[in-house]
Amino acid sequence: MALEVYAMDWAKFVADCAQTSGVLRIDELARDLKISAVAVRRALARQQNRDLVERLNDNLFINRLTPDFSGRELINVLRPNSYLSLEAVLRDSGLSTQSPLAFTCVTCDRPGHYRSRLLSLTYRRIAPHLFWGFHPKRTRYGRYNLAEPEKALLDWIYLLRQEGSIVPTDELDLTPLDTAKLLQYSEKFPKPVRQQVLELVATRNAAGTISDAPPGHAGSVD
């Protein structure tokens, strides 16, 4: 059996797999190829030395030959009960212009962090009663769960407040949001989060009133 493993053209195998997936799972490959997981892990380690794959954890390798692989396909492979949220969703939705250095996900399971040369994934734990407000999103190679923009904003405020950090909302553009949905969703969060959301909405509404006022009337004190 070991001779068959070494005789196999693993570089070609990795290249063929790259057409359908950016993820190589040792347990699945061992089952499909009918060889041991140890043999698969050793073979992929040799391909890593050739920069064809990259190890993410004991069971997963990223296929570096996969074109247009975003890494988002890994989100629910690593944590089935999770969804992409916070800064990446705020950026993609047009609420923020800041580009995050990592994908931050929300889970009701254990937190964790995964880092490679290709991507960085962080899982933040949230209470089970706040685990909602997301939908499945398809990619070229799979699917992952994605937070609605309103929920991503609430998760961001909630988790920053939990760690005692300042919530920098002054550069946010709330225009893309459904305000009614945001206020409805905020009712399920603790009072400090609800209060901050109310202040955000009030500030936006006040700014809109001023900008919509006729010339000579904005900021009038008559």
Secondary structure, 3 states (H helix, E strand, C coil): CHHHHHHCCHHHHHHHHCCCCCEEEHHHHHHHHCCCHHHHHHHHHHHHHCCCEEECCCCEEEECCCCCCCCHHHHHHHCCCEEEEHHHHHHHCCCCCCCCCCEEEEECCCCEEEECCCCEEEEEECCHHHCCCEEEEECCCCEEEEECHHHHHHHHHHHHHHCCCCCCCCCCCCCCCCHHHHHHHHCCCCHHHHHHHHHHHHHHHHHHHHHHCCCCCCCCCC
